[in-house]
Amino acid sequence: MGRERGGAGETGGEDGKGRRKALKRSTVGAVLASELGWKFYDADDYHSEENRRKMGKGIPLNDQDRIPWLCNLHDILLRDVASGQHVVLACSALKKMYRDILTQGKDGAAPKCKESGREAKWAKIQLLVVHLSGSFEVISERLLKRKGHFMPPELLQSQFETLEPPAAPEKFIQISVNKNVSKIIATIMETLKMK
């Protein structure tokens, strides 16, 4: 079983009573971490103020904006994994390169992830990507219901354009956002048992 789990995309479904509910990946991540007794991080909490301002103005982030954020997340994951902690990370790691940075750091690019002296531990960060997938229309509808987040729904198109869905040899599962949270969690838990 891997040490770190990641998710991408918005989530949603029904609330268990048949009512539609707008939920995001952090809800699934937090519930999963609670079920597993693992530590939980919402990657959105680690965006720089500059990134938040940029997104708040409706300007999509580019690789140069995201790399320092991903490096920071890598360093956090590396620290936790090195101490034996299992982690659930809710993160819109849209590109394979971003997912690689989360597990391996980013060498040869500026800014470089902090060299923590734990390079031997990098290989022990194992990532299972939980790709929460849905149509643009479904996710857009749910984003319009979201309140209090710095990223406006207008940026969704740029995220779909940037998205590189996980593919072999990456370790991933794809789950429809049309499932309710309990079914999404059950699917993830079943997959983890097989790893």
Disulfide bonds with the S-S distance in Angstrom:
Cys71-Cys113 2.36
